[in-house]
Each structure stands twice: as structure tokens, then as C-alpha cells.
Amino acid sequence: MKKIISLFIIASLSLSHALKANNLNIANISVPSTTTIQFDISWDNSWYASVPSNNWDAVWIFVKTQVCGAGSSPWSHANLSTVSVDHSVTGGVLQVDAVTDGKGVFIRRSTFGAGSISASTVVLKLSSAFTIAGTNYEVIGIEMVNVPQGSFSVGDGSTNNTTQSTASFGTANGPTTYTVSSEAAIAQDGLRNDKAGDGAITAHAAIIAGFPKGYNAFYCMKYEISQQQYTTFLNLIDYNAQVSRTAVNPSSAVGTAALAANSGDNRNSIEIKTPGAAFSTPAVYGNDLNNNNLYDESADGGNIACNYLSWEDLKAYLDWAALRPLTELEFEKTCRGTNSALLVEYAWGSTTINAAISSSLTAGGQATEVSTSTADGLCAENGGSSTTLGPLRTGFAATSITTRTGAGASFYGIMDLGGNVWEQVFQCGYYNGSVRVSAPAFTGVMGDGALDASGNANATNWGGVSSSIVRGGNWEYAASKTQTSDRSYVNSTVENTTRIRRTGGRGGR
């Protein structure tokens, strides 16, 4: 059987710490031996900066394989060597960082610097041999940003003022910020949770030591999951898993919307490209935003943030990619960094915000999609609920000349943490009337690259629907929900439990 060398490239226009486009490219994939896989990687405007954040960008690389000629045979996650020196990269600029579970590697700059990375050849060592002539494989890259170890503040001092965040974190003594200074357990009543937005001093149960609090270093996806990324995921899981991870039967007709009620609703472009056969052959999915029945064209919206993702959808994608969900404490750190909290601030460290609406775009649906507005604090928010409107391209607000505020970038260079689609993360406890709801038992366990037989995440203690919260606002809602410290949807039975037009997300490691 002919070997198929397949490739996934994140084609969205990306941003570096200097807030310029990245253009990640993975090419020339080959298999020099039964235990190695080789490819070239390049991207623009990479960084490893000592100030202000002492962090770097990276690409998370993982490999999927399939037995050739097996028809509906499932794709498997290929384990890599856990020893960094077993892998190599040419050019003298990059290094390959192995991880302890062998589920992938990080490729990043090895020394301080910034600029474009020219094509560099990477050779990865697999943990076990495979048959070259009988294997299909995919090399998948996801852009990430390092968030270094250190203390940070959560909450912004909000009270019950209608212009301020509600349910914001604070201390047990009132609406003041709380400092996370270690990964140690947080005692009961250590964090105030103003659930009702009335300024009352209420608090939740203790948070266990193992629950990721953001003090330790971690990686965060630079962008929200794009529709192209989710399409790739759907195309590499089996029929039964596709049933769980979409809204329609995978054997439905060509052109059937996979997630939205109708094709193109709220700018979701994912459709069935080739119908599957019930419980045997998976469907093939594609993007068709311009609805011309030609899939995966440049204007078909693959770079738009993926909406209509439930908490279970997000967890499944992250488990499959060997990543994990973030917690809401980590969310606030990725936004604010080491800066002091600012009342009613947004992820870009300012109280300035201006709405970008999907009905006013240049190059709509393309990798170069931008808002016609150039106002500072540009954010996909306050668009209203019309089905003709929706999220924008990931990283849409940044150009070669934008500042952090203009680009909507976080302290660490992470994009769209405010607006576009809800960020679904683990909640860390809340007070609901007379009932304390504890934080989940989540301890930061990583995804293993595999799903259960029904296409659900199978990682330990990743929790059910009650374990999540949506943060950071979305393209539809008004600015107050976009504020970094707003957690007013901590107990929402709609936003936190269902597949709706406003929800998406990202993960970390």
C-alpha cells in the first residue's frame, strides 16, 4: 500500500512577543528509519525575551500514525523519546525539549533573541519502531507560549458596581486582590467569591495542593482552537468518536453542518465533506465558510476561532493533542502576568476596549482577515446574537506595528484571552447561596493522545460539566464579561454545560 505522508500546518496569522505575524510552516516530512521522523520547521518573529516577561514562544509537536490500508483503522498517538538529546534540530538557533511522558516535544529558541526562524531540519526519535512501508502519519504543530514560574494576583478589586466585574476573586476580608505565591493548598475562605455581585464576603471550599494554581511554569496555547484545527481532529478520530464530537450523525449528507444548526451559522464553517458509513468508516470534514461546496479554500474560515465547542469537546481535543485544560487561576496569570491588578482591566492590561464586529472585515474568512476598525483595545465583543455574526480569525487584531493594547495581547504574548470565544477552564470553587461548591479534584494530569471508545477524554480527574467555568467574554456579549477577573458565569447551566455559539477554548501543558 502506498504510504501517505500527511501534514497539518496552523495557517492562521500568528503573533510573536513583538506582536508580528509568525507563519508557522512544517514541510518535507520523511522517515529516515523505522524509529525516526524528519521534517523542516520555520516560523517568523520568534522570541526568547528576558524582559519584561522572561519567556519564549514554542511549537508543540506531536505525531499520529495509522496502519496503511486498514480503512477505518484508528489513528494512534506515537510516543517519542523522553531524552532531549535523542532529538536534533539544525541551525544552532533552536532546541528540542522532550517531555517526561513522551507524547510530543517543544521546539523553541535556545538563547535570548528575536526574529524569524529559517527552515531548520528536525529529527525526532520514536520510542518504538514502526513499519515504514505500511504506515500513514501526521506531524501536527500547535503554537504555544511559555508562562514562567512566579507569583501573581487574581481579582481586580471589583465590587457590586454595574460597570465592574462580578464574582471576582478577592481576599476573605473583602474586594481586594489575592496573591498566588505557591502551589500549596488554599485554605477554606482563603479566596473570596462575590458570586452574587453584591459585594458580600462569601467564599468557597479549600483548593487542594495538586490543583494547578498558575504559580509553577506552564505552556499555554498562543491562540484559541481554530476551526481548521478542530477539523483536523475530527478527521483523525473514528466514527464513534465523531458521533460524540459533532452535533450530527457523521453519515449525514455532504454539506451538513458539523457543529452549528445550519452551515455558516455564527461563522462556523465545519461541514461533512465526505459522509461516513455508520459505525465503520469515519466521515471526512472540511471548511466551507463561503458555502460554494468547494472545501478548504483560502476564504473558507479555517483560521477563525472554533465556536460551538462544549466542555466535553474541548477536553476531548486536548486529550487527543496530549495537552490539558487550564484552570481559572492560570487564566488570570496568562492575562495579567506579574503586573499589579488594575480595576476592570482586560487581558491586554488596559481598561480601553473597542468592539470589532464580524460584519466589518477586510479579507473576511482568509488567513489575513482583519477588522476594518483600527481602534486601540480592539476586541471581538458586543456583536449581538444574529446568526450572521460570529468570532474572528485568531490573533486578528495584531499587525507589525501594534502595541500590546492594540493587538489584544496578554502580558506573555498570548492572543484573544479577551473576547472572540469563551475560554473554558476548570473552576476553582464557588459559593452558591448556602452551598459551598468545591474546586474539582483536577491535578494537572496531561492528556495521553487517546480517547475512550465513545470519543470522550479519558484522562484522570478531568471532571464533568460542573467542573468548568467560562472566562474572558466572547464575540456576542458586552465588554463587562470580557474583563480579566469577571467570573460571573461560574455556575451557569448554559454557558458551562452545552455546545453553544459562544464557546471555544484552548489548552496548556
Secondary structure, DSSP 8 states (H G I E B T S, - for coil): ----EEEE---S--B-TTS-B---EEEEEEEEETTEEEEEEEEEEEEEE-SSS-EEEEEEEEEEEEETT-TT---EEE-B-S-GGGSEESSSSEEEEE-TT-S-EEEEESSSEEEEEEEEEEEEEBSS---GGGEEEEEEEEEEEEE-S--EEE-----S-TTS-SS-EEETTBSS-EEE-SSS-B-TTSEEE-TTSS----B---B-TTS--S-S-EEEESS--BHHHHHHHHTTS-HHHHHHHSSS-TTS-TT-BSSSSSTTGGG--EEEEE--BTTTB--EEEE-TT-SS-TT-TTS-TTBB--S--HHHHHHHHHHTT-B--BHHHHHHHHHTTS---TT--TTSSS--EE--TTSEESTTSTT-EES---TTEES----S-TT----BTTTT--TT--HHHHTB-TTS-B-SSSSSEEEEE---EEETTEEE-----------S-B-TTS-B--TT---GGGEEEES--SSS-GGGGSTT--TTTT-TTTTTS--TTEE---B-
